[in-house]
Amino acid sequence: MAWSDLFIYKTRFFLKTLFFIVSSNMSSEDIIEEQLQSLQQEASEVMEKVQVYQRKVMTPVWEKRREMIKKIPGFWGTAVSNLIEFF
């Protein structure tokens, strides 16, 4: 997102909030809580997009690693037995 787009987005958000405050009888705490919920929803959506992108970028790396691990005799047995030692 370009800086100008972010500025426009934040300005619209501020104006919507200001209009909402003026046009409603809600307390300032209720308004803040509603804004926080909106931001939390936005953050969740962004995190989901990040996770999708991460899977897309990492899949070739994971596939290469999987192929390398297949060439190591007894890898998973050793890995699991070392993991169990910590329990």
C-alpha positions as CSV (number, residue, x, y, z in Angstrom):
1,M,0.0,0.0,0.0
2,A,1.5,3.3,-1.0
3,W,1.9,6.1,1.5
4,S,-0.8,8.2,-0.1
5,D,-3.2,5.3,-0.1
6,L,-2.6,4.8,3.6
7,F,-3.1,8.4,4.3
8,I,-6.5,8.4,2.4
9,Y,-7.5,5.2,4.3
10,K,-6.6,6.7,7.7
11,T,-8.4,9.9,6.8
12,R,-11.5,8.1,5.7
13,F,-11.4,6.0,8.9
14,F,-11.1,9.2,11.0
15,L,-14.0,10.9,9.2
16,K,-16.2,7.9,9.5
17,T,-15.4,7.7,13.2
18,L,-16.0,11.4,13.7
19,F,-19.3,11.2,11.9
20,F,-20.3,8.2,14.0
21,I,-19.5,10.0,17.2
22,V,-21.5,13.1,16.2
23,S,-24.5,11.1,15.0
24,S,-24.7,8.6,17.9
25,N,-25.3,8.7,21.5
26,M,-22.6,6.0,22.3
27,S,-20.1,6.6,25.0
28,S,-16.5,7.2,24.1
29,E,-15.6,3.8,25.6
30,D,-18.1,2.1,23.4
31,I,-16.8,3.9,20.3
32,I,-13.2,3.0,21.2
33,E,-14.2,-0.6,21.8
34,E,-15.9,-0.8,18.4
35,Q,-12.8,0.7,16.7
36,L,-10.6,-1.8,18.4
37,Q,-12.8,-4.7,17.3
38,S,-12.6,-3.3,13.7
39,L,-8.8,-3.1,13.9
40,Q,-8.6,-6.6,15.3
41,Q,-10.7,-7.9,12.4
42,E,-8.4,-6.0,10.0
43,A,-5.3,-7.4,11.7
44,S,-6.8,-11.0,11.5
45,E,-7.4,-10.5,7.7
46,V,-3.9,-9.3,7.2
47,M,-2.4,-12.1,9.2
48,E,-4.3,-14.6,7.1
49,K,-2.9,-13.0,3.9
50,V,0.6,-13.2,5.4
51,Q,0.2,-16.9,6.2
52,V,-1.1,-17.6,2.7
53,Y,1.9,-15.8,1.2
54,Q,4.3,-17.5,3.6
55,R,3.0,-20.9,2.5
56,K,3.3,-20.0,-1.1
57,V,6.9,-18.8,-0.7
58,M,8.0,-21.6,1.6
59,T,6.5,-24.5,-0.2
60,P,9.5,-25.0,-2.6
61,V,11.9,-24.7,0.3
62,W,10.0,-27.3,2.3
63,E,9.9,-29.6,-0.8
64,K,13.7,-29.4,-1.2
65,R,14.2,-30.1,2.5
66,R,11.8,-33.1,2.3
67,E,13.8,-34.5,-0.6
68,M,17.1,-34.0,1.3
69,I,15.7,-35.7,4.4
70,K,14.7,-38.7,2.4
71,K,18.4,-39.3,1.5
72,I,19.4,-39.5,5.2
73,P,19.1,-43.1,6.5
74,G,17.1,-43.3,9.7
75,F,16.5,-39.6,9.9
76,W,13.0,-39.7,11.4
77,G,13.9,-42.5,13.9
78,T,16.8,-40.5,15.2
79,A,14.9,-37.2,15.2
80,V,12.0,-38.7,17.2
81,S,14.2,-40.6,19.6
82,N,16.2,-37.3,20.3
83,L,12.9,-35.5,20.9
84,I,11.7,-38.1,23.4
85,E,14.8,-37.6,25.5
86,F,13.6,-34.2,26.4
87,F,10.3,-35.5,27.9
